[in-house]
């Protein structure tokens, strides 16, 4: 049976480290601040926002949540972003996605000042990642790498297969694994014979949003399998990986829930502190 990559354990490690950094900043008179903007009443988004607020309380980060009506206009949303850009108490701004369909998500993200872009979604920060320059790294891929490293899983020289090419997870995860000297295969909906690709993976990252897409026969024995998928099936959360059966083959596997999602929140806290350190240098 596979070793479980328990997000609770690794997130606690990361949050304890962040809390120490916050203490050091507060000794210098600096309190890191995070603002979260939530548009509408999506239940999943509300849950995520609450979890981020609890994490801020745990590590000592000042947090503010702006809840905007579902019919908020693009101009109204971007006005709020501009106010936060100019607010000295706020080091990081997070726009909770997805937005209501009438809003231009990419344009709204581009309005967040790059130095307050806590998710690393601004084109400038995405470009810095592409060029291997210092900057904010997207929280979920950052959490994946933290988990792999803390578990002692060898990345340098490994063949990493990432299934999913989103701007939030798939693409940045591939770039960040490559920066750690892994050889990368990036798969997506047009990849022929997905199984042939995933069977080559020493590290397999599933980030598609299709329940149980990755089955036991698609995983190389001993591989590290990281499940980023969050899917609701018959009232319960399941991942993109058939956990029960894949865990019989894999060397390591992350569960859903209780895996990467917890790491995403922990890395968000770490990014807020990094921005505060830079903004108050």
Order of alpha helices (4+ residues) and beta strands (2+ residues): beta-alpha-beta-alpha-beta-alpha-beta-alpha-alpha-alpha-beta-alpha-beta-alpha-beta-beta-beta-beta-alpha-beta-alpha
